[in-house]
Amino acid sequence: MDSLASTALSSLPDLWDRVFGIQPDPALWVVIATAVAALAVVVPHGVWRISRNAITIAHEGGHGLIALLTGRTLTGIRLHSDTSGLTVSRGKPYGVGMILTAAAGYTAPPLLGLGGAALLAAGHITLLLWLATALLVAMLVMIRNAYGALTVVLAGSTFLLVSWLAGPQVQAAFAYTVVWFLLVGGVRPAFELQAKRSRGGARDSDADQLSRLTHVPAGLWLFLFHVVSLCSLMGGGQWLLRL
């Protein structure tokens, strides 16, 4: 037992260095190739119908996280095969907490991408993968349907396997692809919502809920979603490309 304990203690510094240490930046061609890969799963409609599930995880996770941070009681998150989702929380149906919770969905994916770009620009590739794994594990606790649980488990397992078993080059390529995907994929949902609203649909969207909460037109909230996603893409892209 003593030898096992001493071995575990001696390995802690190595684990600390592995997670919080600085990893070398990948070659510029890798950064560009991962950006192209992200575009390839966001732009084509057929592929986007599948890859959008990952954006939904970030979207609903954003609602859930801000609900908790603002003192609301998070009761559950559901993810559906049509890439829709639902996050339910209890608390006052008005006020700053409710407004921030409603606004967090469309802004979460691009802001997560921006934060990921900052970590990658600082060389914290492994730390990004471990943080993503931790967030997915925390989200899994609140999932309330089988499809949602399966989706989150698959995503979390992928991050865990890459962060634990893959070499530095594979970790870097995977991390850059994920961050590019959040940045690029975070832009499209707001445009999709705008298109639906122009056809008279999606009248209970996050923008419409925010309009009822704040008496600010839904179009202005939609404009805010566009600003956050596009500015995150520009800022995060500059960090990733080292401009």
MOFEN-V576499 format. One record per residue. N is the residue number from 0. NEAR is the number of other C-alpha atoms within 10 Angstrom. D_CENTER is the distance of its C-alpha to the mean C-alpha in Angstrom with 1 decimal. Layout:
# MOFEN-V576499
N:NEAR:D_CENTER / N:NEAR:D_CENTER
This chain:
# MOFEN-V576499
0:6:41.2 / 1:7:41.8 / 2:8:41.0 / 3:9:37.7 / 4:10:36.8 / 5:10:37.9 / 6:11:35.9 / 7:11:32.7 / 8:11:33.4 / 9:11:34.2 / 10:11:31.0 / 11:11:28.8 / 12:11:29.3 / 13:12:28.3 / 14:11:25.1 / 15:11:24.4 / 16:11:25.1 / 17:17:23.0 / 18:20:19.8 / 19:16:20.6 / 20:15:22.7 / 21:16:22.4 / 22:19:21.9 / 23:14:23.6 / 24:19:21.9 / 25:17:22.0 / 26:11:24.5 / 27:12:23.7 / 28:10:24.3 / 29:16:21.5 / 30:21:19.1 / 31:16:20.6 / 32:14:20.6 / 33:22:16.9 / 34:22:16.4 / 35:15:18.8 / 36:16:17.2 / 37:22:13.9 / 38:17:16.3 / 39:14:18.2 / 40:19:15.5 / 41:23:14.5 / 42:13:18.0 / 43:10:20.2 / 44:12:20.2 / 45:10:21.0 / 46:12:18.3 / 47:19:15.7 / 48:14:16.9 / 49:14:15.6 / 50:17:12.5 / 51:22:11.2 / 52:21:10.8 / 53:19:7.5 / 54:24:6.4 / 55:23:8.4 / 56:25:6.8 / 57:27:3.7 / 58:25:6.9 / 59:24:9.2 / 60:26:7.6 / 61:24:7.8 / 62:26:11.3 / 63:27:12.1 / 64:19:11.4 / 65:22:13.3 / 66:25:15.9 / 67:14:16.7 / 68:12:16.8 / 69:15:19.2 / 70:13:21.4 / 71:19:20.8 / 72:14:21.2 / 73:18:18.3 / 74:13:20.2 / 75:17:17.8 / 76:24:14.9 / 77:19:15.8 / 78:24:14.2 / 79:15:16.7 / 80:12:17.8 / 81:10:18.1 / 82:16:14.3 / 83:15:15.0 / 84:17:14.0 / 85:16:15.7 / 86:23:15.1 / 87:16:18.5 / 88:18:19.5 / 89:12:23.1 / 90:14:24.6 / 91:11:26.3 / 92:11:25.5 / 93:12:25.7 / 94:11:25.2 / 95:13:22.6 / 96:19:20.5 / 97:24:20.4 / 98:21:19.7 / 99:17:16.8 / 100:23:15.3 / 101:24:15.9 / 102:22:14.6 / 103:24:11.2 / 104:24:10.0 / 105:30:10.3 / 106:24:9.5 / 107:27:6.2 / 108:32:4.3 / 109:30:7.3 / 110:23:7.7 / 111:20:5.0 / 112:28:6.6 / 113:26:9.8 / 114:16:9.7 / 115:29:9.1 / 116:31:12.0 / 117:18:14.0 / 118:18:13.9 / 119:26:14.9 / 120:17:17.5 / 121:15:18.9 / 122:19:19.2 / 123:23:17.0 / 124:29:15.7 / 125:26:16.4 / 126:21:15.1 / 127:23:11.6 / 128:25:11.9 / 129:19:13.5 / 130:14:11.1 / 131:19:8.3 / 132:22:11.2 / 133:15:12.3 / 134:14:9.3 / 135:21:9.6 / 136:16:13.3 / 137:13:13.3 / 138:22:11.5 / 139:20:14.1 / 140:11:16.8 / 141:19:16.1 / 142:19:15.8 / 143:16:19.1 / 144:13:19.7 / 145:12:20.4 / 146:14:18.2 / 147:20:15.1 / 148:19:16.3 / 149:14:17.0 / 150:18:13.6 / 151:22:11.9 / 152:17:14.9 / 153:12:14.8 / 154:17:11.3 / 155:21:12.1 / 156:15:15.6 / 157:15:14.6 / 158:24:12.8 / 159:17:15.8 / 160:13:18.3 / 161:19:17.2 / 162:25:17.1 / 163:15:20.4 / 164:10:22.4 / 165:13:21.6 / 166:10:23.3 / 167:17:22.1 / 168:15:22.2 / 169:14:20.2 / 170:22:17.5 / 171:28:17.4 / 172:17:17.3 / 173:20:14.5 / 174:25:12.3 / 175:27:13.3 / 176:22:12.6 / 177:23:9.0 / 178:29:8.6 / 179:29:10.9 / 180:28:9.3 / 181:28:6.2 / 182:30:9.1 / 183:25:11.5 / 184:27:9.9 / 185:32:8.7 / 186:25:12.4 / 187:20:13.9 / 188:19:13.2 / 189:21:15.1 / 190:15:17.9 / 191:11:18.0 / 192:18:18.4 / 193:19:21.0 / 194:13:22.9 / 195:14:23.0 / 196:18:24.3 / 197:10:26.9 / 198:8:28.2 / 199:9:28.6 / 200:12:25.7 / 201:15:22.6 / 202:13:24.7 / 203:11:22.7 / 204:15:19.4 / 205:21:17.3 / 206:28:19.4 / 207:21:22.5 / 208:18:21.8 / 209:24:21.2 / 210:17:24.4 / 211:15:26.3 / 212:16:25.1 / 213:14:25.9 / 214:10:28.5 / 215:13:26.7 / 216:13:26.6 / 217:20:23.6 / 218:14:23.9 / 219:13:23.3 / 220:18:20.1 / 221:20:19.1 / 222:15:20.3 / 223:17:18.1 / 224:25:14.9 / 225:21:16.5 / 226:15:17.3 / 227:18:13.9 / 228:29:12.2 / 229:18:15.4 / 230:17:16.0 / 231:26:12.6 / 232:25:13.4 / 233:13:16.9 / 234:17:16.3 / 235:25:13.7 / 236:21:15.9 / 237:13:18.9 / 238:18:17.6 / 239:24:16.7 / 240:14:20.0 / 241:11:21.8 / 242:7:23.5
